[in-house]
Amino acid sequence: MQAMQMLRDLAQRSSDKAVEDLGRLRRQQQNAEERLEQLQQYRDEYQRKLHDSLAKGVSSSQWRDYQQFLGSLDNAIDQQRRLLGEQQTRVEHGVHRWQGELRKLNAYDTLHARGEREQAYRQARNEQRHSDEMAAQLRRRQQDNGLQY
């Protein structure tokens, strides 16, 4: 019974660790999503500035600078999308790990509960057997005492 409790405790710690790791991974995913959104907003804002500047007129060198900067932003957005995809994969793996640890913990809990029920059943049977033996001894004594008179 102690071995089962030790295994259950280990499974609980492992499950707790998996939950902590999953929380960390989800926070990282949220941060990656926020960075992507910021980059996209910045690109949209910069695109509007370019459009406004074009209406006023820009030199070819300014146009080239705008285009290069937009290209850099597009590259940063693509890279952030890849990072976000990788982070989403890590989160999925974290979810699967946590679910596996939870299944293991539930299995140990089930085995532990079954063991406790079996032990309680054996103890109740032993107590009943002991009670029956005591009653039988009492009857024999009463019968023996009754015959002696």
N, C-alpha and C positions, 0 to 999 in steps of 0.2 A: 504494500500500500504506500509506503514511503517512497519507493522507487517511482511509482506512478505519479505521486505528487511532485516529485522532483522533475520528472519529464514534463508534467503539466506546467510547472513554474518556468521551466526553460522555454517551452512553447509560448507562454504568455509574454515573456521578455522578448522573444523573437518577434512575436506579433506586434508588441508595442514599438519595437525598433522599426519594423516595416511601416507602421502608421506614421511614425516621426519622419522617416525617409520620404514617404509619399507626400506628406505635408510640405516638406522642403522642396521636393520636385515640382509640386503644384505651384508653390510660390515662385519658383524659378520660371515656370511656364508663364505665369501671369506677368512677371517682369518682362519676359521676352515679348509677350503680346503687347504690353504697354510701349516698349521700345519700338516695335514695328509700327504701332499706331502713331507714335510721335514722329517717326521718320516719314510716314505717309502724309501726315498733316504738314510737316515742314516742306515736303516736296510740293504739295498742293499750294501752300502759301508762296513758295518761291516761283511756282508756275504762274500764279496770279501776278506776282511782281513783274515777271518777264512779259506777260501779256500787257500789263499797264505800260511798261517801258517801251514795248513795241509800238503802242499807240502814239507815244511821244516821239519815237524815233531813237534808234540805237546805232552805234557804229558796228562795223563788222567784227571788231575785236571784242566789243561788249557782248555781241550775239554769240560769238565763239565761247567766251567765258561762261555765259549763261548755259549754253549747251553742255559744256564740259562739266559744270557743276551739277546740272540735272542728271547727266550720265553718272557722275559719282554718287549722287543720291539714289539713283536707280540701282546701282551696284550694291550700295549699302542696304537698300530695301530687300533685294534678292538674297543677300547674305543673311539678313535677319530672318527672312522667311525660312531659309534652310535651317538656321539655328532653332527657330521655333518648331519646325518639323521634327528635328532631332530631339528637342525637349519633350514634345508630345509623345514620341516613341518611348523616352525614358519614363514618362508618367504612366504610359500603358504597361510597361514592364513592372513598374512599382505597384500598380494596381494588381497585376497578376501575382506578384510576390506576396503582397499583403493578403490576397484571397487564399493563396496556398497556406500561408502561416495561420490564417484564421481557421481553415479546414482542419489543419493539424491540431490546433488548440481545441476545436470542437470535438475532434475524435478522442483526444486525451480526456476531455471533460466527460464524454460519454462513457469511456472505459472506466474512469474513476468512479462515476456515479454507479455504474453497473457493479463494480467491485464492492462499493459501500453497501449496495442493496443485498448482494450475495453474503457479505459478512453479517449484516443485520439479520438476514434469514437464518444463517447458520447459528448465530447467537440466540435467536428466538427458539430455534429447534433444540439447542442445547439446554436452554432454560426450561423449556417444556419437558424435555427428557428428565432433567434434574427434578423438576416439580413432580412428574409422574413417579419417579423413583421414591421421592420423599413420601408421597401419598401412599404408595404401595407398602413402604416400610411402616408407615403409621397404621395401615389396615392390618398388617401382619402382627404388629405389637398388640393392637386392640383384640385381634383374634386370639393371639397367644395369651393375653391377659384374661380373656373371656373363658378360655379352656381351663385355666388354672383355678378358677373359683369353683 
